[in-house]
Amino acid sequence: MRDIDIYKLQAKIKKVLEPKRFEHTLGVAYTAANLAFAYEGDEKKAFVAGLLHDCAKCLSHQKRLAVCKKNLIEITKTEEDNPVLLHAKVGAFYAGKKYDIYDEDIINAILYHTTGRPDMGFLEKIIYVADLTSDDRDYPDVKEVRAMAEESLDKTCLRGLSFTIED
């Protein structure tokens, strides 16, 4: 991964996110870096992916759909019916287009942080779990899920995916 100025990237992200979303984003970035450290991964890549994971979240549904159509990003029927899901695809696209990040691990971590996918990579799991367990999250059993994250990324992903399927 080329040298990325995290402070500049953080400042750019702050400009495009609402304050509460930015607070969440920082929480995910720090949680991701801590998880990467605990599991002997690349902390900087984890932090960058955390910063970018919701970079398209504050766009309107119409804007997300328009970005996908204009840039030939495939939209499933489920995504068309639930455009909030498109923030991950548009965010992965924006990572390169707006933030000059082309690292495949980071792109995939952004792309799959909401839905997961079979055979998720290490950084994908880190961002998925960090988003699920960041300090701003407050749902039943969150403390249990945070403790689980310290023991096993796979088990925590499975737990999170069961929430997603129920939702």
VEXDREN-2710 file (C-alpha; in Angstrom, 1 decimal):
% VEXDREN-2710
k/r/px/py/pz
1/MET/0.0/0.0/0.0
2/ARG/1.4/3.4/-1.0
3/ASP/1.9/6.0/1.7
4/ILE/-1.5/7.5/2.6
5/ASP/-1.8/10.7/4.6
6/ILE/-4.4/9.6/7.1
7/TYR/-4.9/13.1/8.4
8/LYS/-5.8/14.5/5.0
9/LEU/-8.0/11.5/4.3
10/GLN/-9.8/12.0/7.6
11/ALA/-10.3/15.7/6.9
12/LYS/-11.8/14.9/3.5
13/ILE/-14.2/12.3/5.0
14/LYS/-15.2/14.7/7.7
15/LYS/-16.3/17.2/5.0
16/VAL/-18.7/14.8/3.4
17/LEU/-20.3/13.1/6.4
18/GLU/-22.8/14.4/8.9
19/PRO/-21.3/14.8/12.4
20/LYS/-22.9/11.7/13.9
21/ARG/-21.9/9.6/10.9
22/PHE/-18.3/10.9/11.1
23/GLU/-18.2/10.0/14.8
24/HIS/-19.3/6.5/13.9
25/THR/-16.7/6.3/11.1
26/LEU/-13.9/7.3/13.5
27/GLY/-15.2/4.6/15.9
28/VAL/-15.1/2.0/13.2
29/ALA/-11.6/3.1/12.0
30/TYR/-10.2/2.9/15.5
31/THR/-11.9/-0.4/16.3
32/ALA/-10.7/-1.8/13.0
33/ALA/-7.1/-0.8/13.8
34/ASN/-7.3/-2.3/17.2
35/LEU/-8.7/-5.6/15.8
36/ALA/-6.0/-5.6/13.2
37/PHE/-3.4/-5.2/15.9
38/ALA/-4.9/-7.9/18.0
39/TYR/-5.0/-10.3/15.1
40/GLU/-1.6/-9.3/13.7
41/GLY/-2.9/-7.6/10.6
42/ASP/-2.1/-4.3/8.9
43/GLU/-3.4/-1.6/11.3
44/LYS/-3.1/1.3/8.7
45/LYS/-5.0/-0.6/6.0
46/ALA/-7.7/-1.4/8.6
47/PHE/-7.9/2.3/9.7
48/VAL/-8.1/3.5/6.1
49/ALA/-10.9/1.0/5.3
50/GLY/-12.7/2.0/8.5
51/LEU/-12.5/5.7/7.5
52/LEU/-13.9/5.0/4.0
53/HIS/-16.5/2.3/4.8
54/ASP/-19.4/4.7/5.0
55/CYS/-18.1/7.5/2.7
56/ALA/-21.2/7.2/0.5
57/LYS/-23.7/6.8/3.4
58/CYS/-24.9/10.4/3.4
59/LEU/-25.8/10.4/-0.3
60/SER/-29.5/10.3/-1.1
61/HIS/-30.9/7.0/-2.4
62/GLN/-31.4/8.7/-5.8
63/LYS/-27.8/9.8/-5.9
64/ARG/-26.5/6.3/-5.1
65/LEU/-28.7/4.8/-7.8
66/ALA/-27.5/7.5/-10.3
67/VAL/-23.8/6.9/-9.5
68/CYS/-24.3/3.2/-10.0
69/LYS/-26.1/3.6/-13.3
70/LYS/-23.7/6.2/-14.6
71/ASN/-20.7/4.1/-13.8
72/LEU/-22.2/0.7/-14.8
73/ILE/-22.1/-0.6/-11.3
74/GLU/-24.5/-3.6/-11.2
75/ILE/-27.6/-3.2/-9.1
76/THR/-29.5/-6.2/-7.8
77/LYS/-33.3/-6.2/-7.4
78/THR/-32.8/-6.3/-3.6
79/GLU/-30.5/-3.2/-3.8
80/GLU/-32.9/-1.4/-6.1
81/ASP/-35.7/-2.1/-3.5
82/ASN/-33.3/-1.1/-0.6
83/PRO/-31.0/1.6/-2.0
84/VAL/-29.3/2.0/1.4
85/LEU/-27.4/-1.2/0.6
86/LEU/-25.8/0.7/-2.3
87/HIS/-23.7/2.8/0.0
88/ALA/-21.2/0.0/0.1
89/LYS/-20.9/-0.3/-3.7
90/VAL/-20.7/3.4/-4.2
91/GLY/-18.3/3.8/-1.3
92/ALA/-16.0/1.2/-2.9
93/PHE/-16.2/3.1/-6.2
94/TYR/-15.6/6.4/-4.4
95/ALA/-12.5/5.0/-2.6
96/GLY/-10.7/5.1/-5.9
97/LYS/-12.5/7.9/-7.7
98/LYS/-12.5/10.5/-4.9
99/TYR/-9.9/9.3/-2.4
100/ASP/-7.2/7.7/-4.7
101/ILE/-7.3/4.3/-2.8
102/TYR/-7.0/1.3/-5.1
103/ASP/-5.8/-1.4/-2.7
104/GLU/-8.0/-4.4/-3.4
105/ASP/-8.2/-5.5/0.2
106/ILE/-9.5/-2.0/1.2
107/ILE/-11.9/-1.9/-1.7
108/ASN/-13.4/-5.3/-0.9
109/ALA/-13.6/-4.4/2.8
110/ILE/-15.7/-1.4/1.9
111/LEU/-17.7/-3.3/-0.7
112/TYR/-18.7/-6.2/1.7
113/HIS/-18.9/-4.4/5.1
114/THR/-22.7/-4.5/5.1
115/THR/-23.7/-7.8/3.6
116/GLY/-20.6/-9.9/3.9
117/ARG/-19.9/-12.6/1.4
118/PRO/-18.6/-16.2/1.2
119/ASP/-14.9/-16.6/1.9
120/MET/-14.4/-13.1/3.2
121/GLY/-10.8/-11.9/3.4
122/PHE/-9.1/-10.9/6.7
123/LEU/-9.6/-7.1/6.2
124/GLU/-13.2/-7.7/5.1
125/LYS/-13.9/-9.5/8.4
126/ILE/-12.1/-6.8/10.3
127/ILE/-14.3/-4.0/8.9
128/TYR/-17.4/-6.1/9.1
129/VAL/-16.8/-6.8/12.8
130/ALA/-15.5/-3.2/13.6
131/ASP/-18.8/-1.8/12.1
132/LEU/-20.8/-4.3/14.2
133/THR/-18.9/-3.6/17.4
134/SER/-17.8/0.1/17.3
135/ASP/-18.3/2.1/20.5
136/ASP/-21.3/3.9/19.2
137/ARG/-23.3/0.7/18.7
138/ASP/-26.0/0.1/21.2
139/TYR/-28.1/-3.0/20.6
140/PRO/-29.0/-6.0/22.8
141/ASP/-26.0/-8.3/23.4
142/VAL/-23.5/-5.7/22.0
143/LYS/-21.2/-6.3/24.9
144/GLU/-21.3/-10.0/24.3
145/VAL/-20.6/-9.5/20.6
146/ARG/-17.6/-7.2/21.4
147/ALA/-16.2/-9.9/23.7
148/MET/-16.7/-12.5/21.0
149/ALA/-14.7/-10.2/18.6
150/GLU/-11.7/-10.6/20.9
151/GLU/-11.9/-14.4/20.6
152/SER/-12.9/-15.1/17.0
153/LEU/-13.5/-12.9/13.9
154/ASP/-15.3/-15.8/12.2
155/LYS/-17.7/-16.4/15.0
156/THR/-18.4/-12.7/15.3
157/CYS/-19.0/-12.4/11.5
158/LEU/-21.4/-15.4/11.7
159/ARG/-23.3/-13.7/14.6
160/GLY/-23.5/-10.4/12.6
161/LEU/-24.6/-12.1/9.5
162/SER/-27.4/-13.8/11.4
163/PHE/-28.5/-10.3/12.5
164/THR/-28.4/-9.2/8.8
165/ILE/-30.4/-12.1/7.6
166/GLU/-33.1/-11.5/10.3
167/ASP/-33.2/-7.8/9.4
END
